[in-house]
């Protein structure tokens, strides 16, 4: 287990001011350890999607904070005909060995520890130990929690998206609050209200603090600066194709849109919620009037009626962040989840979902975004990761201690819990995230 | 596998021609001659594809690391040569070795199917990365010489987490 540093509340308070934060929030390894303990291991964390583990015994492993976890599909039962999903610490209670050894797989008949063959049911409860008579008259108790694979304090799923919480706290829906729109906006685009994962995911390591990513996702000033090269390159080729064919392929627009000028980004709105979530409202022009979109509208209208179809497709969402580690781009059915490794190192998993029952062309359209923007050969994140790495280096150096979040400070619509920006380029969402951060970090101190 | 029977003089000439083509392609990458590299692909049909999984059989409709026709390759070239491509400010270079070149078949349309393996070292700032895998080239003969209809690149480490990303073709 990692050590738990002691940093008292007063010290943490001194690092976060209303319009600026101290560089230590990004670079101090002790603060990172405290974040793992007080944020990641206390709030709801995204595990994965139920379609990743369709059959009994299927499992998927991942980290929550410092804890190695596994989610496992159980056998069908009366209460759970598709098999209940358990989220467990991936650790044998005997000698601590990780029971599930791959990133994903099937556990076989039982979850079996490879060291001494302790066996567990898919819900983590002990099935058998070898040589059980050797435990006679000892303190070993096969029914004690000490001898089971430990369950997460809570796990729950919302429309197929599985979350777990390792400490006491609010229920999943209360925690998500209005930010649950991200999952609704994704699923409602399917005529049966359901999505499933497209295998495999992409995994990319950024050499920077996890917060760089969370801030970048709702930073409307950076795209036309950071992504100028790709935006302009795509716009040039897009124009050439238009000259040749009379049409502009939508996937070029996905790239050229990054050159959208500040004034236009400024029309978007960021809304920050108490647990740190952000809803970033804006539109990438993903409801055009081409035949594919029309066909999608027809399928949804048949399933839900015209009014609901209009409501679902007219939602105006660019990104939603479920703090501290999930970013969902619902109109394109893409989700990124962070698994922080160290103060200066973050692993991200990038997932794409298919809308069950929607036209194939809608999947293909979103797939372009997955391939061009979210792949390991991304034309976009190459420059993001570069900037964040340089940022991490800068914030590891003394000289100037403060990170500025002054833009449009004082003009936010703020009722003390919900903080809404007046304009898209405001740094309100960063201020809102740090308000939540400080609350998490200093609670129970 | 090429059997002994097939090792006739014309096959050796083709083998040599194909090998020289692949060596030239890797030299163009290492020398950052992007336009000349793109010109090795058929302008209308040419595709560069790096799948995420060896089991993927076609780029169409499949999540991929790279899936680029000549137009998208041109976007990538224009990006990395743009004066404000920030990630390109870091000095970097690559060194490719291509080997195990085998002509698998020549189909009825005259398309040559070639299998080979590669290793690539990349230095970016002070960090060294190592990539390896296999190439499958589908080559066609044109008035300008051999051209690529499809290059499939199976990266040996495609499923491990990427330390940073790939900015250019491998």
Interface residues (C-beta under 8 A of the other chain):
Chain A: X198 X199 X200 X202 X203 X204 X205 X207 X226 X228 X229 X230 X232 X233 X234 X236 X237 X240 X241 X252 X255 X347 X352 X360 X363 X364 X367 X370 X371 X372 X375 X376 X377 X378 X379 X381 X382 X383 X385 X386 X387
Chain B: X50 X52 X53 X61 X63 X64 X65 X66 X67 X71 X72 X74 X75 X76 X77 X78 X79 X80 X82 X84 X85 X86 X87 X88 X89 X90 X159 X160 X161 X162 X163 X164 X165 X166 X167
